[in-house]
Amino acid sequence: MDIWELVKYMFLGVLQGFTEPIPVSSSGHVLLARHWFGIEVEGLSFEILVNFASLLAVLLIYRSDLIHITKHSLKFIQTKDIKYKKDFMFVVYLVIATIPAAILGITLEDFISGTFNENDVKIIGAALIITGIALWFIRNLRGKKNDQNITLLDAVIVGLAQAIALIPGISRSGATIVAALARGWKQETAMRFSFFLYIPISIGVMVFGMSDMINEPGIESRIIPYTLAFLGALIASYFSLKWFMGIMQRGNLIIFTVYCLIVGTFVLLF
């Protein structure tokens, strides 16, 4: 395997990892990179591995919150103590919000993969512009809802937003955070819910794609580039998410609005 082969896998891994947490669409950027630079990646194993790397980054950063919410949810189930109900309901709403994307992802997988590919750059450009416009409308919103104020309707709307993000160019984190902020959530709550929502989806992709990955022809010859891509995606996702958390605290989402509009317009024009 030549150096270029290693470089392209590493590049795509870092690109996917860096763009996964921020509201600019990782899938759209990876497809654009493959189109513009003529990079061919065989099979689905690459996508599964780099998404799993991003999942690990999310788990590392939110590990304390995840342990806390899991313990309290189990305690509520055991004791029905009202002081644990908030965390239990947070998990319930996460499950509810996962359902739309899970159903559409399974039922429309072939349609989505056949309709949106690296040759459909115009669609990705338009989707990026839509993402930018959505971010513009919520750029100054400062809601008051925290974990205990989330409602069933909130969870359904955020879940539907995540389902829309199955379209490359529509950012998953962007769509869910936009929907949550539009419903009056605090920025911290919107961000936590968005990235907790990424966990079951990512695990589902990993589980359903495991057999295809194991049986993929010639995967043994790609162990080294896959490992580089995995490590690149893990490190990039970790620091990108940390960076994005700081941006959310300062309320500077306008930078992503401008970025999506510029890149989307460039894609449509050129």
Legacy VTK file of the C-alpha trace (Angstrom):
# vtk DataFile Version 3.0
C-alpha trace
ASCII
DATASET POLYDATA
POINTS 270 float
0.000 0.000 0.000
1.475 3.370 -1.031
1.782 6.536 1.033
-1.066 8.272 -0.821
-3.422 5.487 0.210
-2.518 6.025 3.863
-2.776 9.810 3.552
-6.239 9.765 1.989
-7.682 7.502 4.697
-6.070 9.610 7.419
-7.368 12.798 5.798
-10.928 11.515 5.535
-10.804 10.212 9.113
-9.676 13.576 10.481
-12.199 15.421 8.294
-15.081 13.254 9.442
-13.959 13.416 13.061
-13.565 17.174 13.118
-16.858 17.924 11.364
-18.966 15.330 13.237
-19.551 17.358 16.440
-19.896 20.797 14.860
-23.000 21.903 12.898
-21.575 21.706 9.373
-22.479 18.098 8.332
-19.694 15.520 8.476
-21.319 13.307 5.832
-21.614 16.245 3.448
-17.975 17.236 3.916
-16.699 13.694 3.434
-18.726 13.280 0.236
-17.467 16.644 -1.054
-13.865 15.694 -0.287
-14.256 12.366 -2.068
-15.770 14.133 -5.077
-13.288 17.013 -5.340
-10.151 14.987 -4.667
-11.241 11.822 -6.471
-10.846 9.673 -3.366
-12.386 6.219 -3.582
-13.112 4.345 -0.349
-14.302 0.770 -0.699
-17.114 -0.706 1.396
-18.920 0.611 4.464
-16.268 -0.366 7.008
-14.586 3.028 6.825
-17.763 4.942 7.655
-18.602 2.563 10.495
-15.141 2.844 12.051
-14.829 6.627 11.909
-18.331 7.062 13.302
-17.411 4.705 16.124
-14.310 6.809 16.777
-16.510 9.912 17.113
-18.776 7.975 19.459
-15.810 7.156 21.709
-14.894 10.851 21.822
-18.442 11.742 22.917
-18.374 9.008 25.585
-15.034 10.251 26.912
-16.129 13.873 27.192
-19.557 13.149 28.666
-18.536 10.130 30.759
-19.364 11.763 34.111
-22.799 12.897 32.936
-23.525 9.491 31.433
-22.565 7.654 34.620
-24.636 10.075 36.698
-27.750 9.820 34.551
-27.483 6.020 34.307
-27.164 5.578 38.085
-30.075 7.882 38.818
-32.288 6.260 36.186
-31.658 2.824 37.682
-32.316 4.174 41.179
-35.625 5.641 40.009
-36.656 2.275 38.553
-35.748 0.575 41.838
-37.077 3.117 44.344
-39.475 5.407 42.418
-37.912 8.246 44.411
-39.002 11.545 42.865
-35.509 13.050 43.147
-34.283 10.614 40.471
-37.216 11.107 38.101
-35.634 13.979 36.156
-32.732 11.833 34.950
-34.999 8.863 34.239
-37.299 10.983 32.078
-34.266 12.445 30.287
-33.391 8.900 29.207
-37.004 8.190 28.219
-37.067 11.284 26.010
-33.743 10.271 24.464
-35.270 6.925 23.509
-38.332 8.646 22.030
-36.192 11.106 20.078
-34.105 8.244 18.655
-37.091 6.491 17.079
-37.718 8.718 13.991
-34.122 8.547 12.706
-33.888 4.836 13.517
-37.047 4.008 11.555
-36.175 6.200 8.581
-32.551 5.078 8.606
-33.547 1.404 8.403
-36.459 1.738 5.971
-34.880 4.293 3.636
-31.234 3.208 3.818
-31.060 2.023 0.196
-32.971 5.066 -1.069
-30.737 7.524 0.797
-27.485 5.833 -0.219
-28.692 5.614 -3.820
-29.990 9.168 -4.003
-27.265 11.042 -2.151
-23.735 10.129 -3.159
-20.480 11.884 -3.909
-21.745 12.951 -7.346
-24.678 14.908 -5.910
-22.648 17.884 -4.775
-25.380 20.359 -5.720
-27.769 18.711 -3.275
-25.120 18.856 -0.556
-24.506 22.529 -1.335
-28.202 23.331 -1.046
-28.440 21.361 2.203
-25.485 23.286 3.656
-27.221 26.564 2.825
-30.373 25.315 4.571
-28.252 24.402 7.606
-26.703 27.865 7.599
-30.081 29.602 7.376
-31.467 27.494 10.239
-28.462 28.363 12.401
-28.978 32.055 11.566
-32.536 32.046 12.908
-31.563 30.589 16.299
-28.191 32.327 16.682
-29.398 34.624 19.489
-31.860 32.326 21.246
-31.296 31.801 24.964
-33.943 29.436 26.277
-34.881 28.645 29.861
-35.771 24.956 29.656
-33.369 22.581 31.377
-33.478 18.798 31.821
-36.602 18.671 34.000
-38.580 20.961 31.660
-38.270 18.796 28.534
-41.629 17.578 27.225
-42.759 14.697 25.038
-43.413 17.116 22.174
-39.894 18.524 22.552
-38.399 15.039 22.247
-40.472 14.220 19.166
-39.537 17.472 17.398
-35.810 17.058 18.138
-36.042 13.428 17.004
-37.650 14.452 13.722
-34.891 17.033 13.246
-32.306 14.284 13.632
-34.167 12.216 11.025
-33.981 15.105 8.544
-30.217 15.118 9.051
-29.996 11.766 7.261
-29.652 13.979 4.163
-25.940 14.746 3.563
-25.337 18.446 4.068
-27.928 18.734 6.830
-25.904 18.646 10.045
-27.142 16.174 12.677
-25.857 18.224 15.601
-26.995 21.410 13.902
-30.516 20.152 13.202
-31.079 18.803 16.717
-29.613 21.858 18.452
-31.614 24.221 16.217
-34.817 22.308 17.040
-34.042 22.269 20.768
-33.193 25.977 20.937
-36.313 26.792 18.919
-38.284 24.960 21.618
-36.812 27.213 24.289
-34.084 24.958 25.682
-30.971 26.274 27.371
-27.909 25.905 25.151
-26.180 23.494 27.531
-29.257 21.260 27.710
-29.676 21.339 23.918
-26.054 20.353 23.377
-26.077 17.524 25.943
-29.292 16.098 24.543
-27.974 16.344 20.984
-24.795 14.422 21.712
-26.475 11.882 23.984
-28.842 11.343 21.057
-25.837 10.548 18.870
-24.911 7.587 21.102
-27.765 5.137 20.298
-27.709 6.061 16.597
-23.964 5.453 16.369
-24.210 2.178 18.293
-27.019 1.081 15.984
-24.903 1.800 12.898
-22.045 -0.174 14.428
-24.210 -3.174 15.352
-26.096 -3.385 12.042
-22.928 -2.884 10.014
-20.746 -5.311 11.953
-21.495 -8.371 9.822
-20.891 -6.446 6.585
-17.629 -5.123 7.967
-16.400 -8.560 9.031
-17.301 -10.108 5.683
-16.023 -7.234 3.541
-13.631 -8.570 0.882
-10.012 -7.504 1.271
-10.516 -5.763 4.612
-7.298 -7.367 5.932
-5.268 -5.314 3.476
-6.780 -2.079 4.837
-6.081 -2.614 8.536
-3.294 -0.014 8.682
-5.148 2.802 6.811
-8.324 2.026 8.762
-6.390 2.257 12.024
-4.927 5.632 11.005
-8.369 6.894 10.005
-9.860 5.665 13.283
-7.204 7.371 15.398
-7.443 10.556 13.341
-11.242 10.639 13.722
-11.045 9.935 17.473
-8.555 12.729 18.195
-10.222 15.212 15.835
-13.701 14.505 17.274
-12.483 14.932 20.842
-10.898 18.342 20.291
-13.624 19.500 17.912
-16.332 18.729 20.480
-14.365 20.498 23.221
-14.012 23.513 20.929
-17.714 23.466 20.044
-18.699 23.313 23.719
-16.779 26.553 24.274
-18.451 28.168 21.281
-21.896 27.186 22.554
-21.129 28.738 25.933
-20.179 32.002 24.253
-23.100 31.847 21.804
-20.981 32.284 18.684
-22.997 30.065 16.332
-22.851 32.812 13.725
-19.450 31.484 12.576
-21.088 28.231 11.476
-23.879 30.139 9.751
-21.351 32.072 7.681
-19.275 28.967 6.972
-22.228 26.864 5.773
-23.544 29.670 3.569
-20.129 30.287 1.979
-19.340 26.620 1.348
-22.884 25.843 0.180
-22.863 28.758 -2.256
-19.422 27.783 -3.550
-20.604 24.216 -4.169
-23.683 25.396 -6.064
-21.724 27.844 -8.222
-18.615 25.815 -8.964
LINES 1 271
270 0 1 2 3 4 5 6 7 8 9 10 11 12 13 14 15 16 17 18 19 20 21 22 23 24 25 26 27 28 29 30 31 32 33 34 35 36 37 38 39 40 41 42 43 44 45 46 47 48 49 50 51 52 53 54 55 56 57 58 59 60 61 62 63 64 65 66 67 68 69 70 71 72 73 74 75 76 77 78 79 80 81 82 83 84 85 86 87 88 89 90 91 92 93 94 95 96 97 98 99 100 101 102 103 104 105 106 107 108 109 110 111 112 113 114 115 116 117 118 119 120 121 122 123 124 125 126 127 128 129 130 131 132 133 134 135 136 137 138 139 140 141 142 143 144 145 146 147 148 149 150 151 152 153 154 155 156 157 158 159 160 161 162 163 164 165 166 167 168 169 170 171 172 173 174 175 176 177 178 179 180 181 182 183 184 185 186 187 188 189 190 191 192 193 194 195 196 197 198 199 200 201 202 203 204 205 206 207 208 209 210 211 212 213 214 215 216 217 218 219 220 221 222 223 224 225 226 227 228 229 230 231 232 233 234 235 236 237 238 239 240 241 242 243 244 245 246 247 248 249 250 251 252 253 254 255 256 257 258 259 260 261 262 263 264 265 266 267 268 269
